[in-house]
Amino acid sequence: MRINSLSLGLALAFAACTGGGAFAEDLTGTLKKIKDNGVITLGTRESSKPFSYIDKENKTVGFTVDLCNRVVDVIRNKISAPDLKIKYLTTAPAARIPLLANGTLDMECSTTSITLSRMHQVAFSSPTFVVGARILTKVTSGVSNWEDLKGKIIGVAQGTNGEKTVKSLVETPAYKGTKVITFADHAAGLLAVENDRVDGYVTDDIVLYGIKAGARQEAELKVTGDPLTFETYAIVIRRDDPDFRLVVDTALSEMYRSGEIAAIYKKWFEPLGVPMSEANVFLYKIAGFMP
């Protein structure tokens, strides 16, 4: 039954974030901006592995980065700009929405969840991934689920949906005495777990697997707990720009419908031992229906 409810939620999220309309004959909005500048600026993260991060060769890579790069290929063709350059701008979670809203970024390509509150400032592509908030902790911590964090210290990334969710949980009477510490990025949260500054670090489960895989003490860490929430990631774009959103959604739909998404998923998640969830299989099926 849970997957049926989740399926309905995904369908509603998809419907809310996609728009109709036709391409304008003359370029406007974001398409005109990047055509005139010859550059498209993508907001990315430093350590949101495997979605958006800087690798050992100082290159910006990841699952969502690959999706955005494919979208850029479609944009190049749409605006007849084969030499269009990509500028990657590493962005803190708290700054991503303001930088997109003020025009600094053209797309934000990381692990941003679709929320109604964010829709007051920005718009979203069709969904790109389904996640649930869980806990990264030490194997020896004694923490297996949320009740084990009562009266302890929980770490979260600043400016994320997870921060709001955890703070709401801690405000309940059952969690009296529990503290929440915010961190600028996931690398700082991992270090806090390793150094016992927090008893658990909370963010989206698939991100936690990536954090764990890159940790020096990987064998000493575990991802645990029931999903506190279900959320959908998407590429973030500016509001009131239907032509640009249609280009982005068309590119994503083509990837989903062709099966290219499976190869991209395998590239980034197979090394982590994380198979594609039933929720994500369903997501790519319904999103791929919309050409």
Long-range contacts (C-beta under 8 A, 24 or more apart in sequence): 3-278, 3-279, 3-282, 6-130, 6-230, 6-279, 6-282, 7-279, 7-282, 9-230, 10-127, 10-130, 10-232, 10-279, 10-282, 10-283, 10-286, 11-286, 13-114, 13-127, 13-232, 14-126, 14-127, 14-283, 14-286, 14-287, 14-290, 16-114, 17-114, 17-123, 17-124, 17-125, 17-126, 17-127, 17-234, 18-125, 18-126, 18-245, 18-249, 18-290, 19-242, 19-245, 19-246, 19-249, 20-246, 21-242, 21-243, 21-246, 22-246, 23-78, 23-243, 23-246, 23-247, 24-243, 27-79, 27-243, 28-241, 28-243, 29-238, 29-240, 29-241, 29-243, 29-244, 30-106, 30-237, 30-238, 30-241, 30-243, 30-244, 31-75, 31-78, 31-79, 31-243, 31-244, 31-247, 33-103, 33-106, 34-75, 34-79, 34-81, 34-84, 34-106, 35-79, 35-81, 35-84, 38-81, 38-83, 38-84, 38-85, 39-84, 39-85, 39-86, 39-87, 40-72, 40-75, 40-84, 40-85, 40-86, 40-87, 40-106, 40-107, 41-87, 41-88, 41-89, 41-104, 41-105, 41-106, 41-107, 42-68, 42-72, 42-86, 42-87, 42-88, 42-89, 42-105, 42-106, 42-107, 42-108, 42-109, 43-89, 43-91, 43-96, 43-99, 43-100, 43-105, 43-107, 43-108, 43-109, 43-110, 43-236, 44-88, 44-89, 44-90, 44-91, 44-109, 44-110, 45-90, 45-91, 45-93, 45-110, 45-111, 45-185, 45-186, 46-90, 46-185, 46-187, 47-185, 47-186, 47-187, 47-211, 48-110, 48-111, 48-186, 48-207, 48-210, 49-186, 49-207, 49-210, 49-211, 49-213, 49-214, 50-206, 50-210, 50-213, 50-268, 50-269, 50-272, 51-110, 51-111, 51-129, 51-206, 51-207, 51-210, 51-233, 51-268, 52-109, 52-110, 52-111, 53-210, 54-90, 60-88, 60-90, 62-110, 62-268, 63-129, 63-264, 63-265, 63-267, 63-268, 63-269, 64-109, 64-110, 64-111, 64-128, 64-129, 64-233, 64-235, 65-109, 66-264, 66-267, 66-268, 67-109, 67-128, 67-235, 67-252, 67-255, 67-264, 68-107, 68-109, 68-235, 70-251, 70-255, 70-260, 71-107, 71-235, 71-247, 71-248, 71-251, 71-252, 73-251, 74-247, 74-250, 74-251, 74-254, 75-247, 75-251, 78-247, 92-158, 92-159, 92-184, 92-185, 93-157, 93-158, 93-159, 93-160, 93-184, 93-185, 94-158, 94-159, 95-159, 96-159, 96-236, 97-121, 97-122, 97-236, 100-236, 100-237, 100-238, 101-238, 101-239, 103-238, 105-236, 106-237, 106-238, 107-235, 107-236, 107-237, 107-248, 108-235, 108-236, 108-237, 109-235, 111-204, 111-207, 111-233, 112-233, 112-234, 112-236, 113-161, 113-204, 113-231, 113-232, 113-233, 113-234, 114-231, 114-232, 114-233, 114-234, 115-161, 118-236, 119-239, 121-239, 122-236, 122-237, 122-238, 122-239, 123-236, 123-237, 123-238, 123-239, 123-240, 123-241, 123-245, 124-234, 124-235, 124-236, 124-237, 125-234, 125-235, 125-236, 125-237, 125-245, 125-248, 125-249, 125-252, 126-234, 126-249, 126-252, 126-253, 126-287, 126-290, 127-232, 127-233, 127-234, 127-283, 127-287, 128-232, 128-233, 128-234, 128-235, 128-252, 129-206, 129-232, 129-233, 129-280, 129-283, 130-230, 130-231, 130-232, 130-233, 130-277, 130-279, 130-280, 130-283, 131-204, 131-205, 131-206, 131-207, 131-230, 131-231, 131-232, 131-233, 132-204, 132-205, 132-227, 132-228, 132-229, 132-230, 132-231, 133-162, 133-165, 133-166, 133-202, 133-203, 133-204, 133-205, 133-227, 133-228, 133-229, 133-231, 134-202, 134-204, 134-205, 134-208, 134-223, 134-224, 134-225, 134-226, 134-227, 134-228, 135-200, 135-201, 135-202, 135-208, 135-223, 135-224, 135-225, 136-189, 136-190, 136-193, 136-200, 136-201, 136-202, 136-203, 136-208, 136-211, 136-212, 136-221, 136-222, 136-223, 137-193, 137-199, 137-200, 137-201, 137-221, 137-222, 137-224, 138-193, 138-196, 138-220, 138-221, 138-222, 139-219, 139-220, 139-221, 139-222, 140-220, 141-199, 141-200, 143-199, 143-200, 143-224, 143-225, 144-224, 144-225, 145-224, 145-225, 145-226, 146-225, 146-226, 146-228, 147-174, 149-175, 149-178, 149-199, 149-200, 150-174, 150-175, 150-177, 150-178, 151-175, 151-176, 151-177, 151-178, 152-178, 152-179, 152-199, 152-200, 153-178, 153-179, 153-180, 153-181, 153-197, 153-198, 153-199, 154-178, 154-179, 154-180, 154-181, 154-198, 154-199, 154-200, 154-201, 154-202, 155-180, 155-181, 155-182, 155-183, 155-189, 155-192, 155-193, 155-197, 155-198, 155-200, 155-201, 155-202, 156-180, 156-181, 156-182, 156-183, 156-189, 156-201, 156-202, 156-203, 157-182, 157-183, 157-184, 157-185, 157-186, 157-189, 157-203, 158-182, 158-183, 158-184, 160-203, 161-229, 161-231, 162-202, 162-203, 162-204, 165-228, 165-229, 166-202, 166-228, 169-228, 186-211, 190-215, 193-221, 194-220, 194-221, 200-225, 202-228, 204-231, 204-233, 206-269, 206-274, 209-272, 209-273, 209-274, 210-272, 213-271, 213-272, 230-279, 232-283, 249-290, 250-291, 252-287, 253-287, 253-288, 253-289, 253-290, 253-291, 254-291, 256-284, 256-285, 256-287, 256-288, 257-288, 257-289, 257-291
